[in-house]
Amino acid sequence: MKILGLSCGTKNGNNDTMCRVALEAARDAGAEIEFIHVFDWDIKFCSGCVACSRGLVMGKGMICTQKDDYAALYQKMVDADGVLIVDPIYESGGSGLFHVLCDRMGPGHDTGMLMMLDGKLKEQGKEGLNPRIFMQKAISFVGIGGSDWACRVETDHAMLAMSPGWKVVDNDFFSWSKDVIMQEDKVARMQEIGRNLVEAAQYIIDNHVMIPGSENLDLWKGKKGGCPHCHSNNFYIFPGTNHAVCELCGLEGHLEIGEEGVTLVNDPSLGENGTIEHCHDLLSGKAAHGKDIFENEGRLMNLFKDPEFKARKQHYTDVVAPTPAPSKQ
Ligand SMILES: Cc1cc2nc3c(=O)[nH]c(=O)nc-3n(C[C@H](O)[C@H](O)[C@H](O)COP(=O)(O)O)c2cc1C
């Protein structure tokens, strides 16, 4: 079993160290370990070109126009049985580097889209994708903060697992942590997170859990959250109502106060988004979302030939040109 730890912090800073704390515990529990300091790798921004989703839908392959180390990093994650991401908390959420990882994981590595590509390749008589891509994976996240601004970080982090549909085991954050390796409770919790990841990864290996068919599997070891589906505690509340959407899995319903605090009670009368089947991490939810995107993309493709669309575009292009970047002049 292999556990891969990624740190998005500064070189040999707190995030690197805490990642290594968990990895040491994972190694002591019998896992082979690997550590990557993500800043050492060349990971470029997603350019927004959507070549990835077009390539998948049209059966052309896994395409990304950015030539860097992301494909190799993704392969490292695919090859691991469990992944731990330790990330500094910036502005109460995940770091910029972490958000770049999320964008790069995005549509191009969405399991639903990859299954579509796999089917299309096989229809063309070609070899399908590496079956390892469709193996389930245990993933945990830890945010490390220098203060107590942290209320969005768990949701930011778990978002990375939505596209591939990997199972989140622990999702935690440590505030006031500039001296974190001297704080015994946080070191002990990090060791526990390492051991939990090994246990969850072992379950996946022993039961040969593939992503299709494992939608209802819950490997969660964290605190009980307000969302009944994904354990998230962040909701968008429609102004003046208790009508809310889970910011992580997209489940829609009403917030209610009960003995266990505030929870979201999903409500199918609000439409498909009120059903568990529509949640972002499930293949059923991905299929519905994919269909909607496909229809929207098709409408846009047709508009490119439309004279009125072209005239409107030209009008606004002529309003003002972008200022060139000083560094590129
Ligand atoms: C741009 C920036 C924004 C930050 N915002 C927060 C924040 O909102 N909440 C918080 O607890 N710490 C915040 N911090 C502190 C970092 O989380 C802290 O410096 C980091 O965890 C140190 O990790 P490292 O030693 O691995 O680099 C911020 C730091 C930077 C550089």
The ligand as a Gaussian input file, in Angstrom:
#p B3LYP/6-31G(d) Opt

LIG

0 1
 C       -1.223000      35.190000       1.904000
 C       -1.408000      34.609000       3.264000
 C       -2.674000      34.544000       3.805000
 C       -2.896000      33.943000       5.052000
 N       -4.159000      33.851000       5.540000
 C       -4.384000      33.159000       6.682000
 C       -5.720000      32.961000       7.152000
 O       -6.704000      33.428000       6.586000
 N       -5.884000      32.207000       8.271000
 C       -4.839000      31.666000       8.954000
 O       -5.067000      30.986000       9.955000
 N       -3.554000      31.857000       8.545000
 C       -3.316000      32.575000       7.428000
 N       -2.025000      32.743000       6.967000
 C       -0.922000      32.108000       7.695000
 C       -0.513000      30.816000       7.022000
 O       -1.565000      29.866000       7.079000
 C        0.762000      30.267000       7.607000
 O        1.757000      31.222000       7.356000
 C        1.121000      28.931000       7.016000
 O        0.279000      27.916000       7.475000
 C        2.561000      28.588000       7.334000
 O        2.834000      27.377000       6.714000
 P        4.288000      26.959000       6.173000
 O        5.200000      27.098000       7.368000
 O        4.127000      25.555000       5.751000
 O        4.615000      27.879000       5.047000
 C       -1.795000      33.407000       5.767000
 C       -0.504000      33.511000       5.227000
 C       -0.309000      34.089000       3.986000
 C        1.087000      34.130000       3.407000

